[in-house]
Amino acid sequence: MLKIAKVKKGGLGHCLGLDRGDEIVAFDGEECVDELDYAYVLSSSAFSMTVRSKQGELVDVQVEKEEDETLDVEFEKEEKIRTCHNKCLFCFVDQMPKGMRETLYVKDDDYAMSFTCGNFVTLTNLKDCELDRIIRLKMSPLYVSVHTMNPDLRCKLLTNRFAGKIVDQIEKLVAGGISLHCQAVVVPGLNDGEELAYTARELFKYYPAVRDLACVPTGLTKYRDGLHPIADVDKSYCEKMLSLIDDLNAEFGVPFLLPADEYFVRAGRELKPVSFYGDFSQIENGIGMTSKFLQEFSDGLQALPDNLRFKKGKKSLLISGVSAAKILPSAVKKAEEKIAGLSVAVLPVENEFFGKSVTCTGLLTGRDIVAAVKEYEKETGRVDEIVLPADTMKEFEEVFLCGMTLKEMRKALPKSKIRVNRKGGAGLVEILATK
C-alpha cells in the first residue's frame, strides 16, 4: 500500500482525482506493496489502480498516460527494512563491539534493496508469493548470498532450517527470467575445497542467468567470544584457493568465479587484469577493486604533463589498510618518478578497533588513523598533506565507523592538510599532482 503525501496541482494524479491521504492498494489487480510496484506500472501506457480514499471508499481508476509521464504524486516514506532471519556462523554484525551507531547493527536481508542497491540477500525470509512478485516486477539482477548449494550445509552455515530451499529458489528465479550475481563467504573447513567446487558447478548450470560467483574470505574481528570458531587464512591457504578457482574457471571457459582481492594480497600473487572483471558488478564485494584502482592510477599518471614539478617539494602521506599497503608502494613510486619534487609515503594503519586480523582500508576507524598518524609524525616529522580514502567514512556523511567525524579528525591532526580521495585511482593522481 502506498499512501499519498502530496499531489501536484494540474498533474495527472490531480486530474484523476487523487488527493493527499488516499492510499493506492493495487495496480492491475495485484497488491501494491511499495514504490517498486509503482515504478513497474509506470512503464505501461495504460493500467488500472485501486484507490482507498480518505473516507475509506475503494475506487478503481483507469490510467492512460504518455510513455515518460508519471502520476505527479509523492508518497509517504516508510523506513521499514526486511531484516535477516539467520544466525550465520560468519556474521560480521555479530562481531561488532557495543556502543556504535544503531544502524551498524541492522542485519538487512531485503530483496528490494538487493535490486535497487546491490545488497546481498539470502532469500530465507521470502514466501513463494514474494518470489512470484520478484519475477512479475522483473527485479533483475538480484545479488544473492548463496554460500553453498549443499542444502544441509547451508542450513548449518546460516543456522536456519529453511536455508536449504536455495536450490529451488534459484531454479524458480532463473526460470522466471531473473539473473543473479552470487556470493560465497568462504569458511575454512566448511564450504571451501570440494564443497566450493560443487557449489560452483551447480550454479554454473544456470549460466549466464547466474552471472558469477564471488568468493570472499570470512571477516574476523577480535569480538568473537562465544561464536563458532573460524580460522583465519594464511598464504598457503590463499594460494590453494586461487589455484582451485583458476582450475574451475578453466573448466567453465569463462571467469565465473571471482576471487576477492584479499586472496591475491595474502598469497602474494599478481592481480588479475581489469579485463577479467567485466563490468565490475561485484566491486563492492572487494572484487577487482584493486586492479581497477591501479589501472586508473596508471592512466592518470600518463595523462599528466611531463614537466610537472613542485619547486619547494611536497610530502604526501597515504592512509591505507594493511592489505592495500602491500600494493600501493610500487604505484606511488611511479608518481614520484613522474612528478619532480613529490615524496609519497604509504602508512599502513593496523586495525586496533576491530582487531589486527581486519586488514581492509574500508574498515579503518578514525581513532586508529589519528593514532597512527601521530606516531608517524613523531618519528618522521610533519607532512604537507594526508590523503584519506573516502571509503573509510559513511557514504553520504563524513563520519567514521567509530563515530569520529572528519572535522574532529582535522582538529586532532592540525599539522597537516587532510584531503579526501573520492575518485579512486584517478582521484589520487589528481591530489598528488596539485598543491
Buried (B, 14 or more C-beta within 10 A) or exposed (E): BBBBEEBBEEBBBBEBEBEEBBBBBBBBEBEBBEBBBBEBBBEEEEBEBBBBBEEEEEEEBEBEBEEEEBBBBEBEEEEEBBEBBBBBBBBBEBBBEEEBEEEEEEBBBBBBBBBEEBBBBBBBBBEEEBBBBBBEBEBBBBBBBBBBBBBEBBBBBBBBEBBBBBBEBBEBBBEBEBBBBBBBBBBBEBBBBEBBBBBBBBBBEBBEBBBBBBBBBBBBBBBBEEBBEBEEBEEEBBBBBBEBBBEBBEEBEEBBBBBBBBBBBBBEBEBBEBEBBBEBBBBBBBBBBBBBBBBBBBEBBEEBEEEBEBEEEBBBBBBBBBBBBBBBBEBBEBBBEBBEEBBBBBBBBBBBBBBEBBBBBBBBBBBBBBBBBEEBBEEEEEBBBBBBBBBBBBEEEBBBBBBBBBEBBBEBBEEBBBBBBEBBBBBBBBBBBEE
